[in-house]
Each structure stands twice: as C-alpha cells, then as structure tokens.
Amino acid sequence: MARGNSALADRGFRVLMVLCALSIFGIVVLILSELMLRSSVAWHSFGFRFFFMPPAHDPISGQTSYWDPVNGHFSALPFIYGTLVSSLLSLVIAVPLAIGLAIFLTEMCPKILRGPLAFVTELLAAIPSIIYGLWAVFVLVPLLRQYVNPLLVKYLGWTRLFVDDNPTGLGYVAAAVILAIMILPIISSLTREVMMAVPHSQREAVLALGATRWEMIRMGVLRNARIGIVGAVILGLGRALGETMAVTMVIGNTPEISKSLLSNGSSMASVIANEFSEAVSDLHRSSLIEIGLALFVVTIIVNAIARLLVWAVTRGAPASAH
C-alpha cells in the first residue's frame, strides 16, 4: 500500500514538474500573442514598411519627420538605428575591457584578490538600471560634455562621426558608455566561465612547448574558448538591445537619424517608455506595441544564439579547470 502511494506521489510530482516547465513556454506564447494582437492596427496600416519607411513631409511646418503622431505617420527606422548604434558602440567599449578582466581573473590574479574582484564585478550586474541612469545624468554626461566630447571632436571630427552639434552631452556616446558599463559584468562572467572550462592540460601543453604566458593564453585558452566568448558577447548585445531606463535618460530621445555619434537619438525601448502612457490614438499605441514586438523577437533570437554558443564550449566541463 505504501509502495502504491509512493508511485502515485512520484507520478504527481513528475506531472507538476512538467507543468512548471511548460509554463515557461506558455508565458512566452502569451506575451507574443498579446503583442501581435495589440499591434494589429499598425500592421494593417503599414505592414513591413513600418520598419523602413522614410520620413514624411509636413505641409504646415515644412519639415520632415519619421515619427509624427499628429499626422499619423509612424516609422520605426530611427529607433532601430538608435538601438543598433548605441548597442554596437557599447560592445566596442565593453568587449576589450570584459575580456581583459576575465583573463586577469582566470590566469593572472592572485588568489587573495580573485574572490573580491569577481564579487565586485558581478555586483555591477545587480545594480538597478535606474541607478545607472541617475549616475549617468549627474556624473557621466557632464564629464562627456566638458572633457570627452571636445576631444573627440578635435581629434576625430574629420571622420564626420563626431560633430559638435549637441552641446548637452546627451546622445549615442552617452548611451553607449552607460550600456558598456552595464553589460561588462555579463560578458566578463561568461567569458571567465568559458575560459575556466578549457582543460588545464591544454595550458600545460602549450607551456611545455616553450610558449610565454601570453602565448599560452592566446593560443591555449582564447583560441579554444573563442566560440563561447562570441556567445558571451552576443548575450551582452541582447542585454544592451533591451535596456530601457538608463538609455532613456541619456540618449536624448529625438526620433531622428544622424551620422554624428554625439547627436541626440532614440532607441526602441526608450520610445515605448516615453510615449506609451501618452499615446491617445489607437494607431499611435499600436505602433509602439509593434516596436515592442520587434524588440521582443530580436532579443529572444539573440539570447538563444548566445546561449547555444556558450553551451557549445562549456557542455560537460567541470565548474573549474584549476
């Protein structure tokens, strides 16, 4: 009798665990279906042109605009551009720092410093984005406005990527710097995990051939961990694509496309945060939700690719190779 009760309890527990697992897929399906339903007005009005539509001419003001709620013209192009520019520029800043930090923690850091430094690095990932945004507004933006941006204009202005047309300090560069700080612990932690998954015998074999420490790291560790490092970078990109509050506070929130990285811009997440509560027409609200749908799909795909790449390196590896 007790054996039968035990078997029944095991089956019940198994069903419960299966339902818990399926609930994750259910949540994703519900979010996706709701976004598709709520964005149907914009889909019927613009279709896929919504993501590539050129600016419209306002006959009254004589100006052109990508995003004009008054006249019912909505184009996601400036927000896609702003999201890509700020996210990719943040990777340019964060990836070298994150990989260098991971190399130091894994291969060079004294044991007495390894734990505290790793803890502080991972602590950065736990700071709320609104705190990053406040710090950026009061500290980062003034620094960029007074010191960094003038230097960029002076020495790199010839590239036309750094034109002094925005004296506020807000813009793509400010958004990219704060994003770089936010994704640095993610890339660094995953890179360190991937590097630790490289067998210690690989290091010893390279050193036995007469390689220096740097050559051992470059050929014995980084070369074997490169797929996982790429996955970590892509995962950081996914985090940058979806960041909202910190970017909203420093990017300038202007629905325009500018070649200068010092100009104001806007991202897909920031325009939703800024305008959703104030949208009065169904088309305006549906257009914002359609931007959210695109952001949701892209983030899911980017994170899935990143996880697969990291798993391809770390599967079956011990927690530590040291």
BELWOCOR-V30533 format. One record per pair of residues at least 24 apart in sequence whose ideal C-beta (glycine too) atoms are under 7 Angstrom apart, sorted by sequence separation. I is the first residue (numbers start at 1). GAP is how many residues later the second one is. If there is no record, write none. Layout:
BEGIN
i gap
I GAP
I GAP
END
This chain:
BEGIN
i gap
50 24
53 24
145 24
50 25
51 25
52 25
144 25
244 25
248 25
50 26
51 26
195 26
198 26
243 26
244 26
248 26
268 26
269 26
142 27
198 27
242 27
268 27
46 28
141 28
245 28
51 29
141 29
144 29
244 29
144 30
195 30
194 31
42 32
141 33
140 34
194 34
194 35
140 37
136 38
140 38
191 38
194 38
191 41
136 42
190 42
187 45
190 45
132 46
187 46
132 49
186 49
187 49
132 50
186 50
129 53
183 53
186 53
242 53
241 54
183 56
183 57
241 57
242 57
241 58
124 60
125 60
124 61
125 61
179 61
182 61
238 61
241 61
122 63
121 64
179 64
182 64
238 64
237 65
238 65
121 67
122 67
121 68
178 68
179 68
234 68
235 68
238 68
234 71
235 71
175 72
178 72
234 72
175 75
231 75
234 75
174 76
175 76
174 77
231 78
232 78
172 79
230 79
231 79
170 80
171 80
170 81
171 81
228 81
170 82
227 82
228 82
89 83
93 83
93 84
227 85
228 85
86 86
90 86
94 86
98 86
102 86
106 86
227 86
228 86
85 87
89 87
93 87
97 87
101 87
105 87
173 88
225 88
86 89
90 89
94 89
98 89
102 89
106 89
172 89
173 89
86 90
90 90
94 90
98 90
102 90
106 90
171 90
171 91
172 91
87 92
95 92
99 92
171 92
86 93
90 93
94 93
98 93
102 93
171 93
172 93
170 94
171 94
165 95
166 96
163 97
166 97
161 98
162 98
164 98
165 98
166 98
160 99
161 99
162 99
163 99
161 100
162 100
141 109
107 110
136 110
133 112
137 112
133 113
136 113
137 113
149 113
103 114
129 114
132 114
136 114
129 115
130 115
129 116
133 116
194 116
197 116
129 117
133 117
197 117
194 119
190 120
194 120
197 120
193 121
200 121
199 122
200 122
198 123
196 124
197 124
196 125
99 130
95 138
91 142
94 142
91 145
91 146
87 150
90 150
87 153
87 154
83 158
86 161
86 165
82 169
89 172
79 176
81 176
78 177
78 178
78 179
77 180
85 180
86 181
82 183
82 184
83 184
82 185
83 185
79 187
67 188
78 188
79 188
80 188
66 189
79 189
79 192
74 209
72 211
69 212
79 212
74 213
69 215
76 215
76 218
45 238
50 240
41 241
42 241
41 242
51 243
42 244
41 245
42 245
40 246
39 247
43 247
38 248
42 248
39 250
38 251
39 251
35 254
39 254
35 257
36 257
35 258
35 261
31 265
END
